[in-house]
Amino acid sequence: MDGIHDLGGMEGFGPIPIATGDKDFPGLAEWEKRMWGLARNPLAPGITIDWFRHGLERMVPADYLSFGYFNKWCANYLMLMLDNGTITMDDVRRGHVENPDPQASPKTLEDVLASTRGADVSFETEAATKPGFAVGDVVKTLPTLPANHTRLPRYARGAKGTVIAYHGAHALPDEGAQGHHVGDHLYTVSFAATELWGEGANPRDTVTLELWECYLVSA
């Protein structure tokens, strides 16, 4: 879907602040670190990363633009947990779940960091077809406007680029946001800046995007 979240190529939002400090969480408040740690656990069973992203896309535009990054996460998880019945509005008003799982074992942020550092997960899956493109192929992205979730940004639709890497088959986000596990081939496609932004762009610059095969046609 096209919404306020699709900010690539838009102007007028000012500089991006760069903070330094904590090597794991530069510039983050303690509650933001905690939100990150909570998100590494199954807060809302059954929620996929694609449905999570689609939830963010559906935020009220004024909230999306005014909420901080992890503030968006908080609001989205609240919505997702209400939506799938993990919590109720009474729990929200109370500030905690009335009957928590007595077997639950709370984790510290360091516990989550240690687990994340040791993770070795592959997200490759199977696809129903063989890959349709190879490194070096010139492709063009579809110009269509999807109604639901997609990872093809608005500024790169209908643009011509070159495949520079193939990553095997991965779950297609468009289907994942609707609860369907469908594998599709994933490529890195390089676009000239002038193809995306016009002749005023620096001709030496390029933009690379990871794009699924169903977003592409041969050019």
C-alpha angles and dihedrals in degrees: 000000000000111000142137090285091070095082100151110129095010120126138205101059096110131233123328110244114233115205129190134195124077105063092217099036111020111198097353125139119234093255090054091053089050091051090053090050092048090051090058088066129066097267093161111025114225095022113131125205089249093054088047091054092046089053089056090049090056095056118122103272094234090053092046091054096043102040119088119240097266091035085064089051091052093050092045096049089048089055094044094049092048090046095053096038098250089128137009133223087254088060089050093051090046093049095230142045110275096221109027121190106273089208093056114119113208116225128213123226088253090055090055093045091051091050092048094049090053096046118118106180129161118205095193117126139169127283126205093229139040118261112280097204138047136200108288096030117132110228139176127218120234117261093213124125110230118213095210137034120325137163094214104102120225095241092057100052117119090011129136121231145152128254108238100169141017119212104184124247121325134175111283109240094210090063096035091061087060094049097260123126106215123161122219133170116267126211139177108234123193120212128192110240089233090057091057104032104025134244092315091070122095106269090214093061127091135185121213123202133183104232134178120235095246088064091059142071129182114270 
